Structures are given as C-alpha cells and as structure tokens.
Amino acid sequence: MLSPSKILVVDDQPVNVQLLKRALEREGLTVIPAHSGQDALDLVQREHPDLILLDVMMPDMDGIEVCQRLQQDSLHKNIPVIFITARSSKEGRLAGLGVGAVDYITKPIDLDETIARVQTQLRVVKVNREMLDLQRRLEEARRAASIGAITQGIAHNLNNLLGIVLGYLDLIKTNANRPDTVRANADNLEAAVQRIVGIIRQLGTLVVKSRLPTSPIPIDQLLKGAIARFRADARHEDPIIVDNSLGSLALNTHVEMFEETLGRVLMNARESYGSAHEGARPITLRTSLLPTLSPDGRVLAIMVEDQGRGIDPQLRDHMFEPFISSKNTVGVGMGLTVARHALRNMGGDLVLEDRPGGGVTATLTQPLERRRRTHAS
C-alpha cells in the first residue's frame, strides 16, 4: 500500500499552519509543520516532502531565500513549492515564480482552492516519478538486451570460427604428406585465428573509458594508414577516391585507434554493396573542417561515401547496436558499434546518413586539438 504524500507547510504564524494542517489531513495527506525558513530547510533534509507550501513573508529567512537555497540543493531542487503570500501584485508573483516556485496562492487562503492546487501538483509529481521509473526500466531493459546481443553474437561468431579452425586442423592432419596443401590450410587457419583475435580486440575497445594518449599526425598520412589497414582486411583493391582538401594539416589523435576506426567504416562502406554485387565497389573519402562552438576549437570531418544499397529503414534506429546486420544494408558485426565508441572516446562522433543519389555517407568527426580540461571546467 502506498504511503500518503507528505506536505511541508511553512508559516511563522502557527494558526495558519494549523488551519492548513487540518484541511490537508482531511484529504488523507501527511502534514509536516514548520514555523521558520531554517526549520523548513532542516525538515526537507530529514523528511523529504513531496510538496512544500511556503509563506513568503517570514522573519530572519523569507520564503524567497528558502526557495533559492532549495534550488541549490541537487537532491531536493525538484520538490514543487507553492508560495503563500499576502502580495497580489504581478511583480510579487513573478518574483516567486522566478526563484523556482510552481504556483502562487494569495491570502486570505481559500482552502478549497488550495487543496485543488496541491492535488494538481501532487499528480504532476506522480507522473514525473512514473516517467523517471519508466525511463530507468527502459534503460535497464536496453542494457540487458545489448549485453544479450553482444553475448549471443560473440558466441555465434566464435563457434563458427572455432569450427573453421578445427576443420583446417583436420585437413592439415589428413594432408600431412602434401606440403603445399598443408601450407595453404595453415594460411587459412591463421586467418581464422586472426579473426578471433580481432573479436577479442573489439571487446577490449568497447570497455576503454580512460582518455587515450594522443600525438599529432598529418591528415594525409592518417588516411593512407587507414586505407592500408582496410585493404589488408578486405583483400580487395576496390577504388577509393581521396579528396583531401586539408593536405598535411595535423590532427592530434590516437593514431592506431583512429586508423582502425576509419578502416572499419571503409569496410562497412564496401559491404554495403551487398554480396550479390559484381564489379568494382567505389568509395569516396573527403575531408573538411566544420564550423563549431566546441571548446576544443576546429573539428575535422571525414566523409566516407558509397553507392551501395543504403540504410534499411527497419534498421535505421539500430545501426550502432552490436551484431545488427542485413544483406541489403550497412551494419555488420560490431564494426559500427566499436567505431562510434572509439570516436566518442576521443571527443568525436560517427553519423550515418542517406546519400543523395543512393548509398550512404558516414561522417567521422574529431577535434583537431583536444585541449586539457582543468578540474573545475
């Protein structure tokens, strides 16, 4: 059974407190009386009321100051405050609302009106709490679903790869007297093991939370390194058109992480053409500087454009979830998940959008120079 809502009634005149107390208790509410501003602040810390009826005109500490102090308290700043005052001027009401009050009641008090206003605010409090609880439950459910997807995806991939490893081991044993066949199977075995190592490395990337060490590197050199990584993984020489308007401008970044991230996005662009696509799979890579209000200053943008099948509308809201994939669109394994996580860890981001004329444009961003923050900032 839910406990009744608690109302803190604050007034330096005991008769006013008693009047409100009787009326509110008849409505099944619990009333906590206070006769000064300091008493009110102490009781808020101890009782955690659901709503406060607060007289404005009190000696020593008036209601305005009490409300201001509550607003500075992160734990109790969201408790709704209804001011009670003899002032009826527009300026007085605006002053009260300006320091965080949610409503205003003028004296002499109409008890029926006061109870109606209190009940209205309590309903708002209830709805807000239900929304927060729902948001927490949804976040927990989403987190559990993500963990389940990662676990299931990793188990599926590792089981498949281990099956391949065992198969090549059997072939090596069967063809032990045929050196060329053994060598070819050993190469395939090594490739499967490297893919297992890659999955484990991706998991390590996802849990990195500390700030990565960075160093300046020319952008053209960074692009060459990422393309080399991509070609080594893809084992194809698909055309990549590079339009680097920034030349050798330096980017302060974690070189290995950034090259690997851009390589993943290039791989994603290639795979977006689909397994049934024949012929070349062109990819265009462009660079630019974005206008920004970032405290880190200028922001580098790298656009990776493909002419593939684009983003499946059914997967648009789930592209960055692990192991979300489609034969007709982008999003395979943990590539995009890891890529965006790595960029955000370096102060940047990854956004995918439909490309005019077909295909996808993936935009990677990162500040050119990440400045160190002071503890205060």
C-alpha positions as a LaTeX table, in Angstrom:
\begin{tabular}{lrrr}
\hline
Residue & $x$ (\AA) & $y$ (\AA) & $z$ (\AA) \\
\hline
Met1 & 0.00 & 0.00 & 0.00 \\
Leu2 & 1.34 & 3.43 & $-0.98$ \\
Ser3 & 2.09 & 5.83 & 1.89 \\
Pro4 & 0.26 & 9.20 & 1.80 \\
Ser5 & 2.01 & 12.17 & 0.24 \\
Lys6 & 3.92 & 14.42 & 2.64 \\
Ile7 & 3.29 & 18.16 & 2.58 \\
Leu8 & 5.64 & 20.57 & 4.35 \\
Val9 & 3.66 & 23.65 & 5.49 \\
Val10 & 5.88 & 26.62 & 6.39 \\
Asp11 & 4.47 & 29.77 & 8.04 \\
Asp12 & 5.65 & 31.84 & 11.01 \\
Gln13 & 2.03 & 32.13 & 12.19 \\
Pro14 & 1.08 & 28.86 & 13.98 \\
Val15 & $-2.64$ & 29.48 & 13.40 \\
Asn16 & $-2.10$ & 29.46 & 9.62 \\
Val17 & $-0.11$ & 26.24 & 9.82 \\
Gln18 & $-2.80$ & 24.61 & 11.94 \\
Leu19 & $-5.56$ & 25.69 & 9.56 \\
Leu20 & $-3.80$ & 24.19 & 6.54 \\
Lys21 & $-2.80$ & 21.09 & 8.50 \\
Arg22 & $-6.40$ & 20.21 & 9.37 \\
Ala23 & $-7.65$ & 20.79 & 5.83 \\
Leu24 & $-4.90$ & 18.72 & 4.20 \\
Glu25 & $-5.13$ & 15.87 & 6.70 \\
Arg26 & $-8.85$ & 15.57 & 5.89 \\
Glu27 & $-7.72$ & 14.76 & 2.34 \\
Gly28 & $-5.55$ & 11.90 & 3.59 \\
Leu29 & $-2.27$ & 13.80 & 3.32 \\
Thr30 & 0.55 & 13.82 & 5.87 \\
Val31 & 1.44 & 17.34 & 7.02 \\
Ile32 & 4.82 & 18.40 & 8.42 \\
Pro33 & 4.62 & 21.82 & 10.15 \\
Ala34 & 7.47 & 24.35 & 10.18 \\
His35 & 7.49 & 27.90 & 11.59 \\
Ser36 & 10.66 & 29.38 & 10.09 \\
Gly37 & 12.78 & 29.20 & 6.98 \\
Gln38 & 15.60 & 27.38 & 8.74 \\
Asp39 & 13.15 & 24.86 & 10.22 \\
Ala40 & 11.87 & 24.24 & 6.69 \\
Leu41 & 15.35 & 23.55 & 5.30 \\
Asp42 & 16.16 & 21.19 & 8.18 \\
Leu43 & 12.89 & 19.29 & 7.74 \\
Val44 & 13.41 & 18.97 & 3.98 \\
Gln45 & 16.71 & 17.18 & 4.64 \\
Arg46 & 15.10 & 14.88 & 7.19 \\
Glu47 & 11.60 & 14.24 & 5.85 \\
His48 & 11.96 & 14.60 & 2.04 \\
Pro49 & 8.45 & 16.03 & 1.47 \\
Asp50 & 6.57 & 15.64 & $-1.80$ \\
Leu51 & 5.44 & 19.27 & $-1.86$ \\
Ile52 & 6.05 & 22.48 & 0.10 \\
Leu53 & 3.51 & 25.19 & 0.96 \\
Leu54 & 5.76 & 28.13 & 1.76 \\
Asp55 & 4.88 & 31.51 & 3.22 \\
Val56 & 6.83 & 34.31 & 1.55 \\
Met57 & 6.83 & 36.89 & 4.37 \\
Met58 & 8.74 & 35.45 & 7.34 \\
Pro59 & 11.34 & 36.99 & 9.69 \\
Asp60 & 15.05 & 36.08 & 9.52 \\
Met61 & 14.74 & 33.99 & 6.33 \\
Asp62 & 11.85 & 34.68 & 3.97 \\
Gly63 & 10.30 & 32.23 & 1.51 \\
Ile64 & 12.26 & 33.61 & $-1.45$ \\
Glu65 & 15.58 & 32.76 & 0.23 \\
Val66 & 14.32 & 29.33 & 1.29 \\
Cys67 & 13.34 & 28.56 & $-2.30$ \\
Gln68 & 16.69 & 29.81 & $-3.61$ \\
Arg69 & 18.55 & 27.53 & $-1.18$ \\
Leu70 & 16.41 & 24.58 & $-2.24$ \\
Gln71 & 17.30 & 25.27 & $-5.85$ \\
Gln72 & 20.97 & 24.95 & $-4.91$ \\
Asp73 & 20.36 & 21.51 & $-3.38$ \\
Ser74 & 20.63 & 18.91 & $-6.14$ \\
Leu75 & 18.79 & 16.31 & $-4.06$ \\
His76 & 15.72 & 18.44 & $-3.31$ \\
Lys77 & 15.62 & 21.11 & $-6.01$ \\
Asn78 & 12.78 & 19.33 & $-7.83$ \\
Ile79 & 10.37 & 19.40 & $-4.88$ \\
Pro80 & 7.46 & 21.63 & $-6.05$ \\
Val81 & 6.99 & 24.79 & $-3.99$ \\
Ile82 & 3.70 & 26.69 & $-3.79$ \\
Phe83 & 4.14 & 30.19 & $-2.38$ \\
Ile84 & 1.56 & 31.64 & 0.02 \\
Thr85 & 1.61 & 35.42 & 0.40 \\
Ala86 & $-0.45$ & 38.49 & 1.06 \\
Arg87 & 1.08 & 40.12 & $-2.02$ \\
Ser88 & $-1.23$ & 40.08 & $-5.02$ \\
Ser89 & 0.81 & 42.20 & $-7.42$ \\
Lys90 & 2.10 & 40.86 & $-10.71$ \\
Glu91 & 5.67 & 41.73 & $-9.69$ \\
Gly92 & 5.35 & 39.70 & $-6.49$ \\
Arg93 & 4.08 & 36.65 & $-8.37$ \\
Leu94 & 6.85 & 36.91 & $-10.95$ \\
Ala95 & 9.46 & 37.19 & $-8.20$ \\
Gly96 & 8.23 & 33.97 & $-6.62$ \\
Leu97 & 7.99 & 32.07 & $-9.89$ \\
Gly98 & 11.41 & 33.37 & $-10.86$ \\
Val99 & 13.13 & 31.55 & $-7.97$ \\
Gly100 & 11.57 & 28.20 & $-8.76$ \\
Ala101 & 8.05 & 28.15 & $-7.31$ \\
Val102 & 5.46 & 26.23 & $-9.34$ \\
Asp103 & 2.37 & 28.09 & $-8.13$ \\
Tyr104 & 1.20 & 31.08 & $-6.11$ \\
Ile105 & $-1.65$ & 31.39 & $-3.55$ \\
Thr106 & $-2.68$ & 34.74 & $-2.08$ \\
Lys107 & $-4.06$ & 35.40 & 1.38 \\
Pro108 & $-6.70$ & 35.17 & 2.70 \\
Ile109 & $-6.46$ & 31.50 & 1.80 \\
Asp110 & $-9.34$ & 29.73 & 0.10 \\
Leu111 & $-8.99$ & 26.20 & 1.47 \\
Asp112 & $-10.85$ & 24.53 & $-1.40$ \\
Glu113 & $-8.68$ & 26.29 & $-3.97$ \\
Thr114 & $-5.50$ & 25.48 & $-2.01$ \\
Ile115 & $-6.37$ & 21.77 & $-1.79$ \\
Ala116 & $-7.15$ & 21.70 & $-5.53$ \\
Arg117 & $-3.78$ & 23.27 & $-6.36$ \\
Val118 & $-1.95$ & 20.89 & $-4.02$ \\
Gln119 & $-3.68$ & 17.86 & $-5.59$ \\
Thr120 & $-2.78$ & 19.11 & $-9.06$ \\
Gln121 & 0.90 & 19.43 & $-8.18$ \\
Leu122 & 0.90 & 16.03 & $-6.49$ \\
Arg123 & $-0.46$ & 14.49 & $-9.68$ \\
Val124 & 2.35 & 16.17 & $-11.62$ \\
Val125 & 4.88 & 14.77 & $-9.12$ \\
Lys126 & 3.39 & 11.29 & $-9.53$ \\
Val127 & 3.55 & 11.46 & $-13.32$ \\
Asn128 & 7.16 & 12.69 & $-13.23$ \\
Arg129 & 8.17 & 9.87 & $-10.90$ \\
Glu130 & 6.43 & 7.32 & $-13.10$ \\
Met131 & 8.21 & 8.72 & $-16.14$ \\
Leu132 & 11.58 & 8.53 & $-14.39$ \\
Asp133 & 10.88 & 4.98 & $-13.28$ \\
Leu134 & 9.82 & 4.02 & $-16.81$ \\
Gln135 & 12.95 & 5.64 & $-18.23$ \\
Arg136 & 15.10 & 3.71 & $-15.75$ \\
Arg137 & 13.35 & 0.44 & $-16.61$ \\
Leu138 & 13.72 & 1.07 & $-20.34$ \\
Glu139 & 17.41 & 1.82 & $-19.90$ \\
Glu140 & 17.89 & $-1.36$ & $-17.88$ \\
Ala141 & 15.99 & $-3.37$ & $-20.49$ \\
Arg142 & 18.01 & $-1.83$ & $-23.31$ \\
Arg143 & 21.26 & $-2.52$ & $-21.46$ \\
Ala144 & 20.24 & $-6.12$ & $-20.83$ \\
Ala145 & 19.26 & $-6.52$ & $-24.49$ \\
Ser146 & 22.60 & $-5.08$ & $-25.62$ \\
Ile147 & 24.53 & $-7.41$ & $-23.32$ \\
Gly148 & 22.44 & $-10.33$ & $-24.60$ \\
Ala149 & 23.06 & $-9.34$ & $-28.22$ \\
Ile150 & 26.80 & $-9.00$ & $-27.65$ \\
Thr151 & 26.99 & $-12.33$ & $-25.80$ \\
Gln152 & 24.93 & $-14.16$ & $-28.40$ \\
Gly153 & 26.81 & $-12.55$ & $-31.28$ \\
Ile154 & 30.23 & $-13.32$ & $-29.83$ \\
Ala155 & 29.26 & $-16.92$ & $-29.07$ \\
His156 & 27.91 & $-17.38$ & $-32.60$ \\
Asn157 & 30.99 & $-15.86$ & $-34.26$ \\
Leu158 & 33.50 & $-17.67$ & $-32.07$ \\
Asn159 & 31.74 & $-21.01$ & $-32.52$ \\
Asn160 & 31.78 & $-20.59$ & $-36.29$ \\
Leu161 & 35.45 & $-19.59$ & $-36.29$ \\
Leu162 & 36.44 & $-22.40$ & $-33.96$ \\
Gly163 & 34.65 & $-24.81$ & $-36.30$ \\
Ile164 & 36.72 & $-23.43$ & $-39.17$ \\
Val165 & 39.92 & $-23.78$ & $-37.11$ \\
Leu166 & 39.14 & $-27.41$ & $-36.29$ \\
Gly167 & 38.28 & $-28.10$ & $-39.92$ \\
Tyr168 & 41.62 & $-26.76$ & $-41.17$ \\
Leu169 & 43.46 & $-28.69$ & $-38.46$ \\
Asp170 & 41.81 & $-31.90$ & $-39.72$ \\
Leu171 & 42.83 & $-31.04$ & $-43.28$ \\
Ile172 & 46.41 & $-30.43$ & $-42.18$ \\
Lys173 & 46.49 & $-33.81$ & $-40.44$ \\
Thr174 & 44.92 & $-35.56$ & $-43.41$ \\
Asn175 & 47.34 & $-34.00$ & $-45.90$ \\
Ala176 & 50.45 & $-34.13$ & $-43.75$ \\
Asn177 & 52.46 & $-35.58$ & $-46.67$ \\
Arg178 & 51.45 & $-32.78$ & $-49.07$ \\
Pro179 & 53.46 & $-29.66$ & $-48.08$ \\
Asp180 & 51.65 & $-27.27$ & $-50.47$ \\
Thr181 & 48.23 & $-28.28$ & $-49.19$ \\
Val182 & 49.45 & $-28.07$ & $-45.58$ \\
Arg183 & 50.82 & $-24.58$ & $-46.22$ \\
Ala184 & 47.57 & $-23.36$ & $-47.81$ \\
Asn185 & 45.46 & $-24.77$ & $-44.98$ \\
Ala186 & 47.86 & $-23.29$ & $-42.40$ \\
Asp187 & 47.38 & $-19.85$ & $-44.00$ \\
Asn188 & 43.61 & $-20.24$ & $-43.81$ \\
Leu189 & 43.94 & $-21.43$ & $-40.22$ \\
Glu190 & 45.98 & $-18.36$ & $-39.34$ \\
Ala191 & 43.38 & $-16.06$ & $-40.93$ \\
Ala192 & 40.63 & $-17.65$ & $-38.81$ \\
Val193 & 42.69 & $-17.25$ & $-35.65$ \\
Gln194 & 43.36 & $-13.60$ & $-36.52$ \\
Arg195 & 39.62 & $-13.04$ & $-36.85$ \\
Ile196 & 39.17 & $-14.48$ & $-33.34$ \\
Val197 & 41.89 & $-12.13$ & $-32.10$ \\
Gly198 & 40.06 & $-9.26$ & $-33.82$ \\
Ile199 & 36.81 & $-10.02$ & $-31.95$ \\
Ile200 & 38.65 & $-10.06$ & $-28.64$ \\
Arg201 & 40.36 & $-6.76$ & $-29.51$ \\
Gln202 & 36.98 & $-5.22$ & $-30.33$ \\
Leu203 & 35.71 & $-6.20$ & $-26.89$ \\
Gly204 & 38.73 & $-4.53$ & $-25.33$ \\
Thr205 & 37.98 & $-1.39$ & $-27.32$ \\
Leu206 & 34.41 & $-1.24$ & $-26.02$ \\
Val207 & 35.48 & $-1.19$ & $-22.36$ \\
Val208 & 38.13 & 1.54 & $-22.73$ \\
Lys209 & 36.97 & 4.54 & $-20.68$ \\
Ser210 & 40.18 & 6.39 & $-19.88$ \\
Arg211 & 41.46 & 9.20 & $-22.06$ \\
Leu212 & 43.70 & 7.75 & $-24.76$ \\
Pro213 & 47.22 & 9.12 & $-25.29$ \\
Thr214 & 47.37 & 11.27 & $-28.42$ \\
Ser215 & 50.01 & 12.62 & $-30.77$ \\
Pro216 & 49.90 & 14.93 & $-33.83$ \\
Ile217 & 49.89 & 13.28 & $-37.26$ \\
Pro218 & 49.37 & 14.76 & $-40.75$ \\
Ile219 & 45.90 & 14.01 & $-42.04$ \\
Asp220 & 47.15 & 12.70 & $-45.40$ \\
Gln221 & 49.39 & 10.22 & $-43.58$ \\
Leu222 & 46.48 & 9.17 & $-41.36$ \\
Leu223 & 44.29 & 8.49 & $-44.39$ \\
Lys224 & 46.99 & 6.39 & $-46.06$ \\
Gly225 & 47.38 & 4.29 & $-42.91$ \\
Ala226 & 43.62 & 3.70 & $-42.61$ \\
Ile227 & 43.31 & 2.75 & $-46.29$ \\
Ala228 & 46.22 & 0.33 & $-45.93$ \\
Arg229 & 44.52 & $-1.33$ & $-42.95$ \\
Phe230 & 41.27 & $-1.55$ & $-44.90$ \\
Arg231 & 42.91 & $-3.14$ & $-47.96$ \\
Ala232 & 44.72 & $-5.68$ & $-45.78$ \\
Asp233 & 41.43 & $-6.71$ & $-44.14$ \\
Ala234 & 39.27 & $-6.58$ & $-47.29$ \\
Arg235 & 41.87 & $-8.26$ & $-49.53$ \\
His236 & 40.49 & $-6.28$ & $-52.46$ \\
Glu237 & 41.69 & $-3.31$ & $-54.48$ \\
Asp238 & 38.36 & $-1.53$ & $-54.88$ \\
Pro239 & 38.82 & 2.10 & $-55.99$ \\
Ile240 & 38.99 & 4.69 & $-53.21$ \\
Ile241 & 38.78 & 8.29 & $-54.39$ \\
Val242 & 40.52 & 10.55 & $-51.86$ \\
Asp243 & 39.60 & 14.25 & $-51.83$ \\
Asn244 & 41.75 & 15.61 & $-49.02$ \\
Ser245 & 41.45 & 19.39 & $-49.11$ \\
Leu246 & 43.33 & 19.68 & $-45.80$ \\
Gly247 & 46.60 & 18.18 & $-47.03$ \\
Ser248 & 49.10 & 17.56 & $-44.24$ \\
Leu249 & 47.26 & 19.56 & $-41.57$ \\
Ala250 & 47.94 & 17.81 & $-38.26$ \\
Leu251 & 45.31 & 16.00 & $-36.20$ \\
Asn252 & 46.01 & 15.30 & $-32.54$ \\
Thr253 & 44.68 & 11.77 & $-32.05$ \\
His254 & 45.42 & 8.21 & $-31.01$ \\
Val255 & 46.82 & 7.14 & $-34.37$ \\
Glu256 & 46.25 & 3.39 & $-34.20$ \\
Met257 & 42.72 & 3.76 & $-32.85$ \\
Phe258 & 41.73 & 6.36 & $-35.44$ \\
Glu259 & 43.19 & 4.40 & $-38.38$ \\
Glu260 & 41.45 & 1.23 & $-37.24$ \\
Thr261 & 38.16 & 3.12 & $-36.78$ \\
Leu262 & 38.31 & 4.68 & $-40.25$ \\
Gly263 & 39.27 & 1.27 & $-41.65$ \\
Arg264 & 36.12 & $-0.22$ & $-40.12$ \\
Val265 & 33.96 & 2.49 & $-41.70$ \\
Leu266 & 35.61 & 1.85 & $-45.09$ \\
Met267 & 34.90 & $-1.87$ & $-44.67$ \\
Asn268 & 31.30 & $-1.05$ & $-43.83$ \\
Ala269 & 31.07 & 1.08 & $-47.00$ \\
Arg270 & 32.36 & $-1.82$ & $-49.10$ \\
Glu271 & 29.99 & $-4.34$ & $-47.53$ \\
Ser272 & 27.01 & $-2.02$ & $-48.12$ \\
Tyr273 & 27.06 & $-3.02$ & $-51.80$ \\
Gly274 & 25.81 & $-6.49$ & $-50.84$ \\
Ser275 & 27.17 & $-9.94$ & $-51.58$ \\
Ala276 & 25.34 & $-10.10$ & $-54.93$ \\
His277 & 27.11 & $-7.00$ & $-56.28$ \\
Glu278 & 29.52 & $-7.67$ & $-59.13$ \\
Gly279 & 32.30 & $-5.39$ & $-60.28$ \\
Ala280 & 34.04 & $-2.53$ & $-58.54$ \\
Arg281 & 32.72 & $-1.03$ & $-55.30$ \\
Pro282 & 33.81 & 2.62 & $-55.43$ \\
Ile283 & 34.26 & 4.58 & $-52.21$ \\
Thr284 & 34.87 & 8.33 & $-51.94$ \\
Leu285 & 36.72 & 9.78 & $-48.97$ \\
Arg286 & 36.55 & 13.56 & $-48.35$ \\
Thr287 & 37.90 & 15.83 & $-45.61$ \\
Ser288 & 36.81 & 19.24 & $-44.36$ \\
Leu289 & 36.77 & 21.46 & $-41.28$ \\
Leu290 & 33.44 & 22.07 & $-39.59$ \\
Pro291 & 32.30 & 25.38 & $-38.06$ \\
Thr292 & 31.77 & 24.64 & $-34.39$ \\
Leu293 & 31.41 & 26.14 & $-30.92$ \\
Ser294 & 33.42 & 23.28 & $-29.42$ \\
Pro295 & 35.87 & 24.37 & $-26.67$ \\
Asp296 & 38.44 & 22.23 & $-28.50$ \\
Gly297 & 38.31 & 24.57 & $-31.49$ \\
Arg298 & 38.28 & 23.34 & $-35.08$ \\
Val299 & 36.74 & 19.96 & $-35.83$ \\
Leu300 & 37.90 & 17.58 & $-38.56$ \\
Ala301 & 35.22 & 15.82 & $-40.59$ \\
Ile302 & 35.95 & 12.80 & $-42.79$ \\
Met303 & 33.10 & 11.77 & $-45.09$ \\
Val304 & 33.09 & 8.20 & $-46.41$ \\
Glu305 & 30.61 & 7.85 & $-49.29$ \\
Asp306 & 29.50 & 4.67 & $-51.04$ \\
Gln307 & 26.98 & 3.92 & $-53.79$ \\
Gly308 & 25.60 & 0.79 & $-52.18$ \\
Arg309 & 22.08 & $-0.14$ & $-51.18$ \\
Gly310 & 21.82 & 2.38 & $-48.37$ \\
Ile311 & 20.27 & 2.18 & $-44.95$ \\
Asp312 & 17.40 & $-0.24$ & $-44.41$ \\
Pro313 & 14.58 & 1.83 & $-42.80$ \\
Gln314 & 13.89 & $-1.06$ & $-40.41$ \\
Leu315 & 17.47 & $-0.89$ & $-39.10$ \\
Arg316 & 17.86 & 2.90 & $-39.08$ \\
Asp317 & 17.38 & 3.20 & $-35.31$ \\
His318 & 19.56 & 0.17 & $-34.53$ \\
Met319 & 22.62 & 0.64 & $-36.78$ \\
Phe320 & 25.02 & 1.11 & $-33.89$ \\
Glu321 & 23.80 & $-1.85$ & $-31.87$ \\
Pro322 & 26.19 & $-4.84$ & $-31.90$ \\
Phe323 & 25.64 & $-7.62$ & $-34.47$ \\
Ile324 & 22.82 & $-5.79$ & $-36.24$ \\
Ser325 & 23.13 & $-6.70$ & $-39.92$ \\
Ser326 & 21.27 & $-7.04$ & $-43.20$ \\
Lys327 & 22.28 & $-8.39$ & $-46.57$ \\
Asn328 & 20.90 & $-5.24$ & $-48.16$ \\
Thr329 & 22.34 & $-2.53$ & $-45.99$ \\
Val330 & 25.10 & $-1.32$ & $-43.72$ \\
Gly331 & 25.73 & $-2.66$ & $-40.24$ \\
Val332 & 27.68 & $-5.87$ & $-39.75$ \\
Gly333 & 29.02 & $-7.43$ & $-36.55$ \\
Met334 & 30.42 & $-4.97$ & $-34.04$ \\
Gly335 & 32.20 & $-2.75$ & $-36.57$ \\
Leu336 & 29.97 & 0.31 & $-36.30$ \\
Thr337 & 29.49 & $-0.16$ & $-32.55$ \\
Val338 & 33.24 & $-0.16$ & $-31.97$ \\
Ala339 & 33.89 & 2.67 & $-34.44$ \\
Arg340 & 31.46 & 5.11 & $-32.84$ \\
His341 & 32.57 & 4.16 & $-29.32$ \\
Ala342 & 36.22 & 4.81 & $-30.23$ \\
Leu343 & 35.46 & 8.20 & $-31.79$ \\
Arg344 & 33.35 & 9.33 & $-28.85$ \\
Asn345 & 36.13 & 8.28 & $-26.51$ \\
Met346 & 38.37 & 10.70 & $-28.45$ \\
Gly347 & 35.86 & 13.57 & $-28.32$ \\
Gly348 & 34.30 & 12.91 & $-31.73$ \\
Asp349 & 31.36 & 11.04 & $-33.21$ \\
Leu350 & 30.14 & 8.91 & $-36.13$ \\
Val351 & 26.92 & 9.68 & $-38.03$ \\
Leu352 & 25.41 & 7.74 & $-40.96$ \\
Glu353 & 23.01 & 9.39 & $-43.42$ \\
Asp354 & 21.43 & 8.55 & $-46.75$ \\
Arg355 & 23.50 & 9.83 & $-49.67$ \\
Pro356 & 21.72 & 11.83 & $-52.38$ \\
Gly357 & 21.56 & 9.59 & $-55.43$ \\
Gly358 & 21.84 & 6.39 & $-53.41$ \\
Gly359 & 24.19 & 4.87 & $-50.90$ \\
Val360 & 25.38 & 6.12 & $-47.52$ \\
Thr361 & 27.55 & 8.95 & $-46.23$ \\
Ala362 & 29.36 & 8.15 & $-42.99$ \\
Thr363 & 30.79 & 11.25 & $-41.28$ \\
Leu364 & 33.57 & 10.84 & $-38.72$ \\
Thr365 & 34.35 & 13.89 & $-36.59$ \\
Gln366 & 37.06 & 14.72 & $-34.07$ \\
Pro367 & 38.52 & 17.99 & $-32.72$ \\
Leu368 & 41.86 & 18.80 & $-34.33$ \\
Glu369 & 43.40 & 19.65 & $-30.97$ \\
Arg370 & 41.91 & 18.28 & $-27.76$ \\
Arg371 & 42.78 & 20.74 & $-25.02$ \\
Arg372 & 43.29 & 19.54 & $-21.48$ \\
Arg373 & 40.47 & 20.49 & $-19.12$ \\
Thr374 & 41.03 & 21.81 & $-15.64$ \\
His375 & 39.23 & 20.01 & $-12.81$ \\
Ala376 & 36.86 & 22.97 & $-12.37$ \\
Ser377 & 35.87 & 23.06 & $-16.04$ \\
\hline
\end{tabular}
